Amino acid sequence: MLVIGAGKSTAILIDYLLAQAEVHDWQVVVADRDLDVARHRIDGKSRGTALEFDVADAAALEKLVKQADLVVSMLPAHMHLPVATACVNHSTHFVSASYVSPELRELHHAAERKEVTLLGEMGVDPGIDHMSAMARLDALRASNASIKAFETFTGGLVAPESDDNPWRYKFTWNPRNVVLAGQGGVKFKHNGRYKYIPYHKLFTRYEVVEIPEYGKFEGYPNRDSLKYRHHYDLFGIETIYRATLRRPGFCDAWNCLVQLGLTDDTETLEALGDMTYREFVNSYLWYDAAMSVELKLRAMLKLELNSPAFDKLQWLGLFEDRPIGLKEGTPAKVLQKLLEEKWPMGADDKDMIVMLHKYEYEIDGERWREQSSMVTKGSDSERTAMAKTVGLSVAISAKLVLTEQITQRGVVIPTTPLVYAPVLKELEQHGIAFTSQVERV
C-alpha cells in the first residue's frame, strides 16, 4: 500500500493501515515531500517504509504506483488526477477523501477495463455524509416511505472544552478552503422552489439548527445541493439542502469580511509590503479625515456600537497598526495569514466533527420528521476528530478494496450498500455513530 501525503489528517489513517499490515502481511509505504514527517508517521514500525517524494516528479510517481497494489492519495484535491491516471495505467487501485472531479470521472471506463477501483469521496464530508444518508434513505425506501425533504449539515469545529475565542472557531482543516468557502456559487431546492444565492448574500442566509447536548449551530448553504438528487436518487423531492455548520454569531461576523472585500482572491494588492492591518482595512473604506477606521467600518456595515460582529473583527486585530508581513498577495491571503495567527489549534485543544441529517417522509399517509446526528471529538492536537473521521473512512475502505470486499470497478463513490454498509459497521466500532429522533408532523 502506498500512502502519498503524510499531513496532519493522516495520523490515524496510517496507524490503522500499519495495524492491518500485521494482520494481512502487507507493507505500507508513506511518501511525502518531508521525509521527517513520513518517518514520524511510520514511527519505526517494521511494516512501514518512509520515502521522500515529490508528486511533480512524474517518473518517480509512475515507479511507485507500479509497485503498489493500492494507492491512498492524501494530496490536495487538484493533485489527484495524475496519481489516479497512473493507477489506471498500472492496474493499481486508488482511494481518496476528496470530491471526484469531472476530469477524474472521465477515467471511469478506462478503470473498468483495467478492473481498477478509483474510490473517491471517502472522507467525512464528502464520505460519512454520503454513507450515513444513503443507509437511512435506502432503509426508508425499503419501508415504502415517500421521501419529501432531505437536509444535511456538517462542520469541523472546536470542541466545547477548547471553545475559548469570540468566533468559537479554530482551524481544523485547510485554512484556505475556509477563507474561500462559498465562492463557487450555491443552489438548492426548498419547498418545491429552486433557490440560488450569490456569494455576497451567502452568509446572511443561514439556518439555525440544534443538536442534543451540544446546543445551537448556524448552517450556511454549501455549493450545489442539486447534484445530490442524482447521487441519492432524490429527483422530485420538495427540499434538498446541504450546509456547513458554525457556532452562532459566526456567519454575521464573516459576512462583514465578505462585504468589505477581504475574502477576494482575484486581485493582487499594491504596496502590500509596507502596509499594516489597519491600513489594509482602511483601503476598502472611503476617505474621511475626521472619522476613524472603526467608525467608517461601522457606518459602512451598519453595525451598532456594541455589535457582537464588530467585537469579533476587533478581536482579530484588523484595526492594529501592525505590519502584515507579506510582500505580495491577495486580500484573501492577507486575511488567511491573520486568521492562522488567531485561530490555531493549541497543543491541548480538541476539535470535533458535527454532522446532522434531517429527513421528512410519508408512510401510509402519515408524515414524519427525523433528525439524525453524529458528534465525534478528537483526542489531542494530532489525533483530531478530523483525522479520525477522514482517516478511518479512507483506511477501512482501502482495506475492503484490497481484501476484495469492495469489488466495484471504475470511479466509485460510497452511495451503494456494497461500500457503505461494511464501512459504517466498522466506524461504529470506533465510536462514530448516529443517534436519531423521530416525530410525527
SELUMKOL-164796 format. One record per residue (C-alpha): residue number from 1; residue in three letters; x negated, z, y. Coordinates in steps of 0.2 Angstrom, whole numbers. Example, Ala and Ser with C-alpha at 12.3 -4.5 7.8 and 13.67 -1.06 7.14 Angstrom:
BEGIN
 resi resn    px    pz    py
    1  Ala   -62    39   -22
    2  Ser   -68    36    -5
***
This chain:
BEGIN
 resi resn    px    pz    py
    1  Met     0     0     0
    2  Leu    -6    -5    17
    3  Val    -1     5    32
    4  Ile    -5    -4    49
    5  Gly    -5     8    63
    6  Ala    -8    27    62
    7  Gly     0    33    78
    8  Lys    10    49    82
    9  Ser    25    44    72
   10  Thr    16    41    56
   11  Ala    10    59    50
   12  Ile    25    62    39
   13  Leu    26    44    33
   14  Ile     8    44    27
   15  Asp     9    62    19
   16  Tyr    24    55     9
   17  Leu    15    39     3
   18  Leu    -1    49    -2
   19  Ala    10    61   -12
   20  Gln    19    46   -21
   21  Ala     2    38   -24
   22  Glu    -2    53   -35
   23  Val    14    50   -45
   24  His    14    31   -46
   25  Asp    -5    28   -47
   26  Trp    -5    19   -30
   27  Gln   -19    18   -17
   28  Val   -14    19     1
   29  Val   -25    10    15
   30  Val   -22    16    33
   31  Ala   -28     4    45
   32  Asp   -29     7    64
   33  Arg   -40     2    79
   34  Asp   -46    20    80
   35  Leu   -55    24    64
   36  Asp   -55    43    68
   37  Val   -36    43    69
   38  Ala   -34    34    52
   39  Arg   -46    46    44
   40  His   -36    61    51
   41  Arg   -20    54    44
   42  Ile   -29    52    26
   43  Asp   -35    70    28
   44  Gly   -48    67    14
   45  Lys   -35    63     0
   46  Ser   -43    54   -14
   47  Arg   -28    41   -15
   48  Gly   -31    36     3
   49  Thr   -43    25    12
   50  Ala   -46    23    31
   51  Leu   -51     7    39
   52  Glu   -54     2    57
   53  Phe   -44   -14    60
   54  Asp   -38   -24    75
   55  Val   -22   -34    71
   56  Ala   -28   -48    83
   57  Asp   -41   -52    70
   58  Ala   -32   -65    60
   59  Ala   -45   -67    46
   60  Ala   -45   -48    43
   61  Leu   -26   -47    43
   62  Glu   -25   -61    30
   63  Lys   -38   -52    19
   64  Leu   -30   -35    20
   65  Val   -12   -42    17
   66  Lys   -18   -52     2
   67  Gln   -25   -37    -6
   68  Ala    -9   -27    -4
   69  Asp     7   -26   -14
   70  Leu    17   -19     1
   71  Val    13   -18    20
   72  Val    21    -4    31
   73  Ser    19   -10    49
   74  Met    20     4    62
   75  Leu    14    -8    76
   76  Pro    24   -11    92
   77  Ala    39   -22    88
   78  His    31   -38    96
   79  Met    16   -37    84
   80  His    26   -38    68
   81  Leu    28   -56    67
   82  Pro    10   -61    62
   83  Val    10   -47    49
   84  Ala    27   -52    41
   85  Thr    21   -70    41
   86  Ala     5   -66    32
   87  Cys    16   -55    20
   88  Val    26   -71    16
   89  Asn    11   -81    14
   90  His     3   -69     1
   91  Ser    19   -64    -8
   92  Thr    17   -46    -1
   93  His    32   -35     3
   94  Phe    35   -29    21
   95  Val    43   -14    29
   96  Ser    45    -9    47
   97  Ala    56     3    58
   98  Ser    59   -10    72
   99  Tyr    73   -21    76
  100  Val    72   -38    67
  101  Ser    68   -51    80
  102  Pro    75   -68    79
  103  Glu    58   -75    76
  104  Leu    56   -63    61
  105  Arg    73   -68    55
  106  Glu    68   -86    53
  107  Leu    56   -81    39
  108  His    71   -76    28
  109  His    72   -92    17
  110  Ala    53   -93    15
  111  Ala    53   -75    10
  112  Glu    67   -78    -3
  113  Arg    57   -92   -10
  114  Lys    42   -81   -12
  115  Glu    53   -67   -19
  116  Val    47   -56    -5
  117  Thr    57   -42     4
  118  Leu    55   -41    23
  119  Leu    64   -24    26
  120  Gly    67   -20    44
  121  Glu    76    -8    55
  122  Met    72     6    43
  123  Gly    68    20    56
  124  Val    81    32    64
  125  Asp    89    20    77
  126  Pro    89     7    70
  127  Gly    89    14    52
  128  Ile    98    30    49
  129  Asp   111    25    61
  130  His   114     9    50
  131  Met   114    18    34
  132  Ser   125    33    38
  133  Ala   138    22    47
  134  Met   139    10    33
  135  Ala   140    23    20
  136  Arg   156    30    29
  137  Leu   163    13    33
  138  Asp   162     7    15
  139  Ala   170    23     9
  140  Leu   184    21    21
  141  Arg   187     3    16
  142  Ala   187     9    -2
  143  Ser   201    21     3
  144  Asn   211     6    10
  145  Ala   208    13    28
  146  Ser   210     1    43
  147  Ile   196     4    55
  148  Lys   201     4    73
  149  Ala   186    11    83
  150  Phe   168    15    80
  151  Glu   156    23    92
  152  Thr   138    28    88
  153  Phe   126    39    99
  154  Thr   108    43    96
  155  Gly    95    52   106
  156  Gly    77    58   104
  157  Leu    77    74   114
  158  Val    68    90   116
  159  Ala    74   105   105
  160  Pro    83   119   114
  161  Glu    69   131   112
  162  Ser    57   119   121
  163  Asp    70   113   134
  164  Asp    61   120   150
  165  Asn    62   107   164
  166  Pro    76   102   175
  167  Trp    78    85   167
  168  Arg    80    93   150
  169  Tyr    69    79   143
  170  Lys    51    75   137
  171  Phe    43    60   129
  172  Thr    45    60   110
  173  Trp    43    41   109
  174  Asn    36    26   118
  175  Pro    37    31   137
  176  Arg    38    13   142
  177  Asn    53    10   132
  178  Val    61    25   141
  179  Val    57    18   158
  180  Leu    63     1   155
  181  Ala    79     6   145
  182  Gly    95    -4   148
  183  Gln    86   -19   157
  184  Gly    91   -31   144
  185  Gly   110   -30   148
  186  Val   124   -21   140
  187  Lys   140   -27   132
  188  Phe   153   -18   121
  189  Lys   172   -18   117
  190  His   183    -4   122
  191  Asn   202    -3   118
  192  Gly   203   -21   114
  193  Arg   194   -27   130
  194  Tyr   176   -33   132
  195  Lys   165   -24   144
  196  Tyr   149   -30   152
  197  Ile   139   -18   163
  198  Pro   125   -24   174
  199  Tyr   109   -14   174
  200  His   111    -7   192
  201  Lys   128     1   186
  202  Leu   122     7   169
  203  Phe   118    25   172
  204  Thr   135    28   181
  205  Arg   145    23   165
  206  Tyr   141    37   153
  207  Glu   152    46   141
  208  Val   151    65   138
  209  Val   152    70   120
  210  Glu   150    87   112
  211  Ile   141    91    96
  212  Pro   145   108    87
  213  Glu   132   121    90
  214  Tyr   122   110   102
  215  Gly   134   108   117
  216  Lys   137    93   128
  217  Phe   127    77   130
  218  Glu   129    61   140
  219  Gly   129    44   131
  220  Tyr   125    28   141
  221  Pro   128    11   133
  222  Asn   114     4   123
  223  Arg   111   -15   123
  224  Asp   123   -27   114
  225  Ser   135   -17   104
  226  Leu   145   -33    99
  227  Lys   132   -39    87
  228  Tyr   136   -25    76
  229  Arg   153   -32    72
  230  His   143   -44    61
  231  His   131   -31    53
  232  Tyr   145   -19    49
  233  Asp   159   -31    46
  234  Leu   170   -25    60
  235  Phe   177   -40    68
  236  Gly   194   -37    75
  237  Ile   190   -19    79
  238  Glu   198   -11    95
  239  Thr   182    -2   100
  240  Ile   164    -4    96
  241  Tyr   151     5   106
  242  Arg   133    10   104
  243  Ala   125    23   116
  244  Thr   109    33   119
  245  Leu   110    52   121
  246  Arg   103    63   135
  247  Arg   107    80   141
  248  Pro   120    82   156
  249  Gly   113    78   173
  250  Phe   100    66   167
  251  Cys   110    50   170
  252  Asp   114    54   188
  253  Ala    96    58   192
  254  Trp    89    42   183
  255  Asn   102    32   192
  256  Cys    93    37   208
  257  Leu    77    30   202
  258  Val    86    14   197
  259  Gln    94    12   214
  260  Leu    78    15   223
  261  Gly    70     1   213
  262  Leu    57    12   204
  263  Thr    61     5   187
  264  Asp    57   -13   191
  265  Asp    43   -21   181
  266  Thr    43   -38   188
  267  Glu    34   -36   205
  268  Thr    16   -30   207
  269  Leu    13   -18   221
  270  Glu     1   -22   235
  271  Ala   -12    -9   241
  272  Leu    -7     2   227
  273  Gly   -25    10   225
  274  Asp   -23    18   242
  275  Met    -5    24   240
  276  Thr     2    42   237
  277  Tyr    18    45   228
  278  Arg    26    49   245
  279  Glu    21    33   252
  280  Phe    27    24   236
  281  Val    44    31   238
  282  Asn    44    28   257
  283  Ser    40     9   254
  284  Tyr    58     7   247
  285  Leu    66    16   262
  286  Trp    70    10   280
  287  Tyr    58    14   294
  288  Asp    64    29   305
  289  Ala    50    39   313
  290  Ala    62    54   316
  291  Met    68    56   298
  292  Ser    58    62   283
  293  Val    56    53   267
  294  Glu    68    66   259
  295  Leu    81    64   272
  296  Lys    81    45   271
  297  Leu    82    45   252
  298  Arg    97    57   253
  299  Ala   105    46   265
  300  Met   102    30   255
  301  Leu   108    38   239
  302  Lys   122    48   247
  303  Leu   115    64   239
  304  Glu   121    81   245
  305  Leu   108    94   251
  306  Asn   109   104   235
  307  Ser   111    89   224
  308  Pro   105    93   206
  309  Ala    99    75   206
  310  Phe    89    77   221
  311  Asp    81    93   214
  312  Lys    76    83   199
  313  Leu    67    70   209
  314  Gln    58    83   220
  315  Trp    53    92   204
  316  Leu    45    76   198
  317  Gly    33    76   213
  318  Leu    39    60   221
  319  Phe    38    67   238
  320  Glu    20    73   236
  321  Asp     5    67   247
  322  Arg    -5    65   231
  323  Pro   -14    49   226
  324  Ile    -6    39   212
  325  Gly   -22    34   205
  326  Leu   -18    17   199
  327  Lys   -27     1   206
  328  Glu   -13   -10   202
  329  Gly     4   -10   193
  330  Thr    22   -12   195
  331  Pro    34     1   201
  332  Ala    39     5   183
  333  Lys    21     8   178
  334  Val    19    20   193
  335  Leu    34    29   188
  336  Gln    29    29   170
  337  Lys    12    37   175
  338  Leu    21    51   184
  339  Leu    33    54   170
  340  Glu    19    55   157
  341  Glu    11    69   168
  342  Lys    28    78   170
  343  Trp    37    75   153
  344  Pro    23    78   140
  345  Met    27    87   124
  346  Gly    17   103   124
  347  Ala     7   109   109
  348  Asp    20   122   104
  349  Asp    35   111   109
  350  Lys    48   105    96
  351  Asp    58    89    98
  352  Met    75    85    90
  353  Ile    84    69    84
  354  Val   103    69    88
  355  Met   115    56    80
  356  Leu   134    56    82
  357  His   146    43    74
  358  Lys   165    43    80
  359  Tyr   177    34    69
  360  Glu   196    30    71
  361  Tyr   206    23    57
  362  Glu   223    22    49
  363  Ile   228    26    31
  364  Asp   246    24    25
  365  Gly   252    23    43
  366  Glu   244    39    49
  367  Arg   229    38    62
  368  Trp   214    49    60
  369  Arg   199    53    71
  370  Glu   182    58    63
  371  Gln   166    64    71
  372  Ser   150    64    60
  373  Ser   134    72    67
  374  Met   116    75    62
  375  Val   103    85    71
  376  Thr    85    86    65
  377  Lys    72    97    73
  378  Gly    53    94    72
  379  Ser    41   107    65
  380  Asp    27   105    78
  381  Ser    20    93    91
  382  Glu    13    82    77
  383  Arg    26    83    63
  384  Thr    40    79    75
  385  Ala    58    76    72
  386  Met    55    58    77
  387  Ala    40    57    64
  388  Lys    51    65    51
  389  Thr    66    54    53
  390  Val    57    37    56
  391  Gly    43    41    43
  392  Leu    53    47    29
  393  Ser    66    32    31
  394  Val    52    20    30
  395  Ala    42    28    17
  396  Ile    56    31     5
  397  Ser    62    13     7
  398  Ala    44     7     4
  399  Lys    43    17   -12
  400  Leu    60    10   -18
  401  Val    54    -8   -15
  402  Leu    38    -5   -25
  403  Thr    47     3   -39
  404  Glu    60   -11   -39
  405  Gln    75    -1   -35
  406  Ile    77   -12   -20
  407  Thr    77   -29   -26
  408  Gln    85   -39   -11
  409  Arg    73   -53    -5
  410  Gly    71   -61    11
  411  Val    75   -52    28
  412  Val    85   -37    24
  413  Ile    92   -23    35
  414  Pro    99    -7    27
  415  Thr   118   -11    28
  416  Thr   121   -13     9
  417  Pro   123     1    -4
  418  Leu   108    -5   -14
  419  Val    97     0     1
  420  Tyr   106    14    10
  421  Ala   113    24    -5
  422  Pro    96    29   -13
  423  Val    88    32     4
  424  Leu   102    43    11
  425  Lys   102    53    -5
  426  Glu    83    57    -4
  427  Leu    84    60    15
  428  Glu    97    74    11
  429  Gln    84    82     0
  430  His    73    83    16
  431  Gly    87    91    26
  432  Ile    93    75    35
  433  Ala   111    75    33
  434  Phe   128    73    42
  435  Thr   142    85    45
  436  Ser   160    79    49
  437  Gln   176    85    57
  438  Val   192    75    55
  439  Glu   208    77    64
  440  Arg   225    68    65
  441  Val   228    58    81
***
